[in-house]
Amino acid sequence: MGQWEGLDRRQFPRVNYPCLVIINRSDDGDEKDNVILTHTDNIGIGGVCVVLKQSVKMFSEVDLELDLLDLGDHICCRGKVVWNVQRQREAAEKPLFFDIGIEFMNISPDNQARLKRIVDRLVRNAV
């Protein structure tokens, strides 16, 4: 996993937690690349970092669907791309990947509480 050495300006703690994520960039003109299936690098109650093979325009809005793999319903909400960093190391025969930070925009209070429970549990267990 890549580690970004930049300034951490997050309001909420993030934890490594594997989730499946579907990103729909419906405002993008290229229909074949509108839906992206990926996974999280880390997650918090305010947003998620996903790993992509391509860049996503800063401040663009996307539809998100997160499968927390906790047997609950998928979380569906809007998100806004708030940072975009290309990884510096390239593995053999793999493209340089991008870490994309997406802030949740309209996540329901119930889903935010569900994420908080997961994050809090993982933070407690990491100590």
Secondary structure, DSSP 8 states (H G I E B T S, - for coil): -----S----SS--B----EEEEE-TTSS-GGGSEEEEEEEEE-SSEEEEEESS---TT-EEEEEEE-SSSS--EEEEEEEEEEEE-S---TT----EEEEEEESS--HHHHHHHHHHHHHHHHHH-
